[in-house]
Amino acid sequence: YAGKYLNAYGCQKSNVAECKRVPPGWDKWFGLVGNSRYYNATIVNSDDGGTTSRLLKHGDDYEKDYLPDALCNRTLDMIREFTREEEKKKPFLIVNAWPTPHGPFTPAPWAEHAFDGVKAPRTANWNASSNAMQQKHWMLRQLLPIDNITESLIDTTYQHRLEALLSVDDHIGQIARLLEAKGELDNTI
């Protein structure tokens, strides 16, 4: 397992066992403490099902600390380990839970501005008319029309989300290429 687990998972105190708890059933664990972060993250790391685990503190240097890349690198290392000749006959499961679908949607530096000018989709519900809003649930009827400031924030968030997802696309490519090189791509779901 590598990635975001539960919003309130773990804590920052390395001397408290519960802060480094690995959920049952995982041989390898690389779980994000707390909620979605891209830098300055803390990871609970274990290679033995939680018998021993430690907190890894990441900083704010893109080259070594960007969380989506750290998760991908951990996943690639696990694939290399699980596809060694002595391990090759055993099935394995790897879950990679990138924080990328969740805010703050911090793109990798190489992906910044890749979607400048792209606007969030304007579906039929975008700034729906007052007649259409009257047919909605009472909570939705409380919403005010989207003003220019809110529209700009929506578009910026949408752009950053797309830019952040570019790193996931890159990671999927790296994972698929490694599985192919190891002869496991056709044996992968």
C-alpha positions in Angstrom: 0.0 0.0 0.0 1.2 3.5 -0.9 -0.7 6.7 -0.4 -3.5 8.5 1.3 -5.3 6.2 3.7 -7.8 7.9 6.0 -8.1 11.6 6.8 -7.3 11.1 10.5 -4.8 8.3 10.1 -1.6 8.3 12.2 0.0 11.2 14.0 3.3 13.1 14.1 4.7 11.6 17.4 7.3 8.9 16.5 7.4 7.7 20.1 3.7 6.8 20.2 3.1 3.3 18.8 -0.5 4.1 17.6 1.0 6.9 15.4 2.8 4.2 13.4 0.1 1.6 13.3 -0.1 -0.4 10.1 -3.6 -1.7 9.3 -3.9 -5.5 9.3 -3.2 -7.4 6.1 -0.5 -5.3 4.5 3.1 -6.7 4.1 4.4 -3.4 2.8 3.0 0.0 4.0 3.7 3.6 3.0 0.7 5.5 4.3 0.2 9.2 4.5 -0.4 10.6 7.9 -3.4 12.9 8.0 -5.1 14.5 5.0 -3.9 15.2 1.5 -0.6 17.0 1.2 1.9 17.3 -1.6 4.9 18.6 0.4 5.9 18.4 4.1 4.1 15.1 4.4 4.7 12.4 7.1 4.6 8.8 6.0 4.2 5.6 8.1 6.7 3.2 6.5 6.9 -0.5 7.2 8.3 -3.4 5.2 7.2 -6.2 7.6 3.5 -5.9 8.0 3.8 -3.3 10.8 6.0 -5.4 13.2 8.4 -2.4 12.8 7.4 0.9 11.4 8.8 4.4 11.4 7.7 7.9 10.5 9.3 9.4 7.4 9.2 13.2 7.3 9.3 14.8 3.9 10.2 18.4 3.2 9.4 20.8 0.4 12.1 19.9 -2.2 10.4 18.8 -5.4 13.1 16.4 -6.4 12.8 14.3 -3.2 9.6 15.3 -1.4 6.7 15.7 -3.9 4.3 13.1 -2.5 2.9 11.8 -5.7 6.4 11.0 -7.0 7.4 9.5 -3.6 4.3 7.2 -3.9 5.2 6.2 -7.5 8.8 5.5 -6.5 7.7 3.3 -3.6 5.3 1.4 -6.0 8.0 0.9 -8.5 10.3 -0.5 -5.8 7.6 -2.9 -4.6 7.1 -4.1 -8.2 10.8 -4.7 -8.6 10.8 -6.6 -5.3 7.7 -8.7 -6.0 8.9 -9.6 -9.6 12.3 -11.0 -8.6 12.8 -14.5 -9.8 12.4 -16.0 -6.3 9.1 -14.1 -5.8 7.7 -14.3 -9.4 5.3 -17.2 -8.8 3.5 -15.5 -6.0 0.5 -13.2 -6.8 0.7 -9.7 -5.3 -1.5 -6.7 -4.8 -0.3 -3.1 -4.8 -2.7 -0.2 -4.0 -1.5 3.3 -4.9 -3.8 5.9 -3.5 -2.5 9.2 -4.8 -3.8 12.3 -3.0 -4.1 14.0 -6.4 -7.9 13.9 -6.7 -8.1 15.9 -3.4 -7.2 19.5 -2.8 -5.0 21.5 -2.7 -4.3 20.1 -6.2 -0.6 21.0 -6.2 0.9 20.1 -9.6 4.5 19.0 -10.2 6.6 21.9 -11.2 6.9 20.6 -14.8 3.1 20.5 -15.1 2.4 24.0 -13.8 0.5 26.2 -16.3 -0.2 23.2 -18.6 -3.9 24.0 -18.5 -3.8 27.8 -18.2 -7.0 29.3 -19.8 -9.0 26.0 -19.6 -12.4 26.6 -18.0 -14.4 24.2 -15.9 -17.2 22.6 -17.9 -20.4 24.8 -18.1 -23.1 22.1 -17.9 -26.8 22.8 -18.0 -26.7 23.2 -14.2 -24.1 26.0 -14.3 -25.8 29.1 -12.9 -29.2 27.5 -13.4 -32.1 29.8 -13.8 -34.3 30.6 -10.8 -37.1 28.4 -12.3 -34.7 25.5 -12.5 -33.4 26.1 -9.0 -36.9 26.0 -7.6 -37.1 22.3 -8.6 -34.0 21.5 -6.7 -33.6 20.2 -3.1 -34.1 23.0 -0.5 -30.4 23.1 0.4 -29.4 23.7 -3.3 -32.1 26.5 -3.5 -30.0 28.4 -0.9 -27.1 28.8 -3.3 -26.5 32.2 -4.9 -25.7 32.5 -8.5 -22.0 32.1 -9.4 -20.4 35.5 -9.6 -17.2 36.4 -11.5 -14.9 35.9 -8.5 -16.3 32.5 -7.8 -16.2 31.6 -11.5 -12.6 32.5 -11.6 -11.8 30.4 -8.5 -13.7 27.4 -10.0 -11.7 27.7 -13.2 -8.4 28.0 -11.4 -9.1 25.0 -9.2 -10.1 23.0 -12.3 -6.9 23.9 -14.0 -4.8 22.9 -11.0 -6.6 19.6 -10.7 -5.9 18.8 -14.3 -2.2 19.8 -13.9 -1.9 17.7 -10.8 -3.4 14.7 -12.6 -0.6 14.9 -15.2 1.8 13.4 -12.7 -0.6 10.5 -12.1 -0.7 9.9 -15.9 3.1 9.9 -15.9 3.2 7.5 -13.0 0.8 5.1 -14.6 3.0 5.1 -17.7 6.1 4.3 -15.5 4.3 1.5 -13.7 3.0 0.0 -17.0 6.5 0.2 -18.6 8.1 -1.6 -15.6 5.4 -4.3 -15.5 5.9 -4.8 -19.2 9.7 -5.0 -18.7 9.2 -7.6 -15.9 6.8 -9.6 -18.1 3.9 -9.0 -15.8 1.8 -6.4 -17.7 -0.4 -9.1 -19.3 -0.8 -10.6 -15.9 -2.0 -7.4 -14.2 -5.5 -6.1 -13.6 
